[in-house]
Amino acid sequence: MFFKREVNPNVTPQELNHAMLNAKAQRELLERQMKDGSVPKTVAQDEMRRLSSLVTAYGENLITALETQPAKFTP
């Protein structure tokens, strides 16, 4: 069975890219906090998994958003 992806025209590729960059920055901060001991390792690992899932989902949504945009290339 095939499913049609719904595209939200109110979310731009730039916004999705910004969200991905934000999640990656959160992941870097979490890595530093885990190294300095301010966040327990188990909590950090759970949060890292969550952030990785978010980045993956945002990336897939970004690709979909870019694919649905009309091409602006003129030869």
Contacts in CASP RR format, 6 or more apart in sequence:
PFRMAT RR
TARGET T0000
AUTHOR 0000-0000-0000
METHOD contacts of the structure
MODEL  1
MFFKREVNPNVTPQELNHAMLNAKAQRELLERQMKDGSVPKTVAQDEMRR
LSSLVTAYGENLITALETQPAKFTP
5 64 0 8 1.000
7 64 0 8 1.000
7 65 0 8 1.000
7 68 0 8 1.000
11 61 0 8 1.000
11 65 0 8 1.000
12 65 0 8 1.000
13 62 0 8 1.000
13 65 0 8 1.000
13 66 0 8 1.000
13 69 0 8 1.000
16 58 0 8 1.000
16 59 0 8 1.000
16 61 0 8 1.000
16 62 0 8 1.000
16 65 0 8 1.000
17 62 0 8 1.000
19 54 0 8 1.000
19 58 0 8 1.000
20 55 0 8 1.000
20 58 0 8 1.000
20 59 0 8 1.000
20 62 0 8 1.000
23 51 0 8 1.000
23 54 0 8 1.000
23 55 0 8 1.000
23 58 0 8 1.000
24 51 0 8 1.000
24 55 0 8 1.000
26 51 0 8 1.000
27 48 0 8 1.000
27 51 0 8 1.000
27 52 0 8 1.000
27 55 0 8 1.000
30 39 0 8 1.000
30 44 0 8 1.000
30 47 0 8 1.000
30 48 0 8 1.000
30 51 0 8 1.000
31 44 0 8 1.000
31 48 0 8 1.000
33 39 0 8 1.000
33 44 0 8 1.000
34 41 0 8 1.000
34 44 0 8 1.000
39 47 0 8 1.000
END
